[in-house]
Amino acid sequence: AQSVTQPDIHITVSEGASLELRCNYSYGATPYLFWYVQSPGQGLQLLLKYFSGDTLVQGIKGFEAEFKRSQSSFNLRKPSVHWSDAAEYFCAVGNNAGNMLTFGGGTRLMVKP
Amino acid sequence: DAGVTQSPTHLIKTRGQHVTLRCSPISGHKSVSWYQQVLGQGPQFIFQYYEKEERGRGNFPDRFSARQFPNYSSELNVNALLLGDSALYLCASSLVPDYEQYFGPGTRLTVT
């Protein structure tokens, strides 16, 4: 069965500082990986996805993520955080049948001025 | 272009009642998926429909059912509501059942 672990429940960074959110997955085959962001009371917005190819993927809002098969990780990074990035971030893995996403528990990002 | 829309935005039901949630996918999208997000947790997969056929079901009891209409909109039905069904119900659509799913704002269900 596939699973996703986001080890950090909460992270606080200062505005302008760099950010890395961790994501570890468990899946028997080549995974399809995603990062979504959710603002309070809102739905999920897709930040980026990895299907195959280049292991460093670029997304919207200046985010990027790197797929590392040897570490079963897909960490999200941003070089300089803005106050508007404060939200909850979810990592997800998709199965090969293409019919379901499995999400991690999320990481809540707070940004200090 | 309009994104995924869901109705209603909020609703409050009593234990034992039945509820129907509605979802309209992005124009041109033929696949709809439903997720339940309990407060403080990540979304959990409930169903996926494509071309009106169920393509996947998560680990939810038979009280949960869904269907997809010819215009690709979808309904999620929950019978005999329990307090534990209180959650944000998210609908997502995609062109076909691949992984680039686009989510709606959700329906907040409170069961009292």
Interface residues (C-beta under 8 A of the other chain):
Chain A: V4 Y32 F34 Y36 G41 Q42 G43 L44 Q45 L46 K49 F51 F90 A92 G94 A97 G98 N99 M100 L101 T102 F103 G104 G105 G106
Chain B: V4 S33 Y35 Q41 G42 P43 Q44 F45 Q48 R55 G56 G58 L90 A92 V96 P97 D98 Y99 E100 Q101 Y102 F103 G104 P105 G106 R108
